[in-house]
Amino acid sequence: MKINVAHIREKSTTGGWIDFAVFDAKSNSGSQFDNQNLLQQLTLKARGSGLKIDQAALAFRQNGRAQFFGSKNLVQHLSRAGVPGWTHTIDA
C-alpha cells in the first residue's frame, strides 16, 4: 500500500530548522495506541528511505474535517496551516 508523505523543512520559532513528515494515514481502529504505533512505523520507514525527520504526524479526514495525530508542536502548526501538499510516497 502506498502512503502519501509531505516532507518539509521550515524555520522553527527558535531560529533553527525543523524537518517534519506528515503521513496521509490513520490506523484501522483509530485508537490513540494504534495511531501511535502506525506513526512510529511510518516514521522509521521514511527515515530508512533517507528522509530526515525531527517531528512527524498523521493527517486524515474524520467527520469531514482534517484531523492530525502526532508531535504536539507539529499538530498545533498543522491545525493552523492545514494539510501540506504531498511530496513523496512510501510503501507500507
N, C-alpha and C positions, 0 to 999 in steps of 0.2 A: 504494500500500500504506500502510495506517495503522499507525503505531508508537505504542505507549503510552509516556508520559513521566511521570515523577514530578519535579515542580519544587518544591523545598523550600528553605526558608531556616531555618538553625539557627545557634545561637551557636557560635562557634569556641572552641577551647581558649585562645585569646589574648584573648578577650573581645569581639571584633568579631562580625560576621555573615558567613556564607558562604551564597551561593546556589548550589545544585547541581542537576544534572539527571541522572536515571537513565533510560536508554532500554531498553525491552524488545526487545532485538535482538542478533543475532550475525551476523557475516559468513558467507557461504555456505561458505567454506573453513575458517573458524575459526582461521586463522593470525593471529599477532600483527600482522603487517603489514596484513592486510586488516581486522582488527578496529580497528586504529588509524585507518585511512582511513575506515571506517564511522563511528566515533565522531566524527571531525573533521567529516564531512559532516552528521551529525545535529545536532551542536552548533551549527554555522553556520546550519543551517535553523531550529533552535529560537531562536537569537539573532535571526535575521531576522524571526521572528514576534513579537518583543518580550520574550522571556524573558531575564532577566539570569542569566548562568551563570559562576561562578568555577571550578567543578570539574565534571567530567562522567564518567560511566561507563556501560558496557553491563551489563545483567543478563540472564542466560539460564540455562536448565537444561541440565546436562550430566551424564550418568550418574545422573539422578535427584536431583542436588544443584544448589542455586543457585550460580552462578559469576559473578564480576564482573571487568570489564576496564576500566581507565581510570586516572584520577588516583590516585596511590598512597595518599594520606591518605583519600580518599573510599572506595576499595576496602577499606581497613582498617576504616573505620567501618561500611560495609555488611556486611562479613564478621561483625561483632559484632551489628549491628542487624537484618540481614535485608533482604529486598526491600521497599522502601516501597510504599505504595498509589499507584496511577496517578492523576494529577491532570489530564492533558492527553493529546491525541493530535496527532500531526503527520503530514502526508503525506510519504512518502519515495519 
